[in-house]
Amino acid sequence: MAVQPDDVLDARGLSCPLPLLKAKQALSRLAPDQVLEVMATDAGSWRDFETFIAQSAHEMPAREERGEVYHYWIRKGGEASS
């Protein structure tokens, strides 16, 4: 993957909404423009992360499914981010 993360969150095995909640906590510790990679196994996370990004100042430059694991790369937005 071309996107190099600044931090990685392993949320595999967690059920909805925990992958998203843990990602929000991890993003709060990053500086704007830093990238968080999230790994999750909950199929609902695909929609959850898509909705979260649409309603926030963050960006998702990439996401992919590798077997049973979903990978998300989230770039933290500026001061208007949630």
ZISUL-V655846 format. One line per field, one symbol per residue. phi: phi as a letter, one per 40 degrees, with the letter a starting at -180 (. if undefined). psi: psi as a letter, one per 30 degrees, with the letter a starting at -180 (. if undefined). A space follows every 10 residues. Layout:
# ZISUL-V655846
phi = ???
psi = ???
This chain:
# ZISUL-V655846
phi = .cccccabbc bcgccdcddc cccccccccc cdgcbbcbbb bccccdcdcc cdccbbccbb caaabbgcbc bbbbcccccc cb
psi = kfkjlflkkj gkfklkgeee eeeeeeeffl lkflkkkkkl fjeffeeeee eeefglgllj flklkjcgkk kkjkkkaafg l.
